[in-house]
Amino acid sequence: MSAQRQLGRNALWIVLGQGAGQGLSLLVFLFIARYVSQSSFGLIAVSITVVEFVRRLLIDSVTIAVYSNPDVRDEDYDVCFTIVAVTGSVTTAAMVLLAQPVADLIGSPEAGAALRMIAFLLLGYGLSGTPAAWLARRMEFRALAVRSTLSVVFGGVVGLSMAVNGYDLWSLVGQQFTIAVVNVVTLWISAGWRPRLVRSWTRVREILRRARHVSLGALWTAIANDSDLIFVSGYFGPAVTGLYNAAKRIMLAANLMLVNSVSTLTLPALANLETDDQRRLAFRSGMMLTSALCAPAFAGLAIVAPELIRVMLGPSWHASAPILTALAASGYFLSLSQFSSSVLVVAQRAHIDSLCSAVLAVTNICVYLVAVAFGPVALAAAFSCTTMLLFPLRLGLALREVGLGWRTMLAALLPSQAATVVMIVLLSTIHRLLSDELPALAGLALTVVGGIVIYAVALRICAPRLFGQIVQIATAVVGRERIRGDIALARGGDA
């Protein structure tokens, strides 16, 4: 099978896996939200934020250091498993013992009991991290797609069953536990690798050295991306945290469905590319495709937020709508930033990526201290503003690393941005005229269809070649036909 065709098959399975996983996860959330209180969602959101912080800092940093290494060896996976399994066990025990003090420290004492239970997810992360890295590096994305879908389905069945029977907070805990268990089981069944005794402590030190830089970046990234939820929890309580988390969850679900399909393929793919020219072409085409997908999606999300919340979650969650509108702008820049980070990590410049995250994290904290006095919507707007204003820093460093100029990158991004501006102007006018005349569901459907048509026509006029390539990719994904590779997109894209 040719490399181009293999890339197409990988992209197809990533799209199916990420799309199905995130879509089902969001669907489960929408059903459970009708049976579980906003306060319970807020408590679980804060607990998961703390656990995810530990995961990114101490577990994901090791697995990323291994599978993003162009010179990875078989024995590195043995070292990786030993490190992350021990780390998962130790951090689980520590978090169980320190759950209440940690909850008090972040200003959410009510979350202590939930955090003590959610802490056991760290054990699952430690057991599943290495086989997931092994499969990703070998681009076995079909197995990862099956794992993602099965875990969400089983977790959803357990969580929804418990929610309907009145378990409230504990239905969310049960859902998370089930997802973790299914992840571990399916990954170990799928991976054709089993751990062996670690014999080279030199490799242990080398992997820990690489992981240290990734870990530092993860620390700052977690603070930059998740500290807003901690501020909301500490200042406004669990109920408002539940509302804020619902909006952010919808935004992040859109980000994951659109961007992880690209970035999950990018990191191992970039690591496997041999020449600088190939990396330049792949980076440019990836950024162009990411912008073409995400710019209209997040702009449309901001416009339809009131109807979307009313239809998906019900009238009791209406306060999430302005928060979602304020957060939507950040989705586009987070998407492009995530792609830029992949380039820096693969180029062994994780410390530079860490510096960008550190600047964003410190800026966010300073801005949040002012914005929190004006309410959760202002906090969400502050998150979007800082993400947008500091994005050029990371992009500029990535461009320098691959040897591309600003003019080349702007030429790749401007067509989709121009088409999106046209869509915003026309769609906002239509939305204002029809929002009071139609039921929420009909208005939402009409706005979404109208936005797709307007953007497609505008992009067809602004960038006909890019439009044609997107249509080809969409046709290939739907019909499971051959997908043209990143290099072809780069060569044919509008300059």
Disulfide bonds with the S-S distance in Angstrom:
none
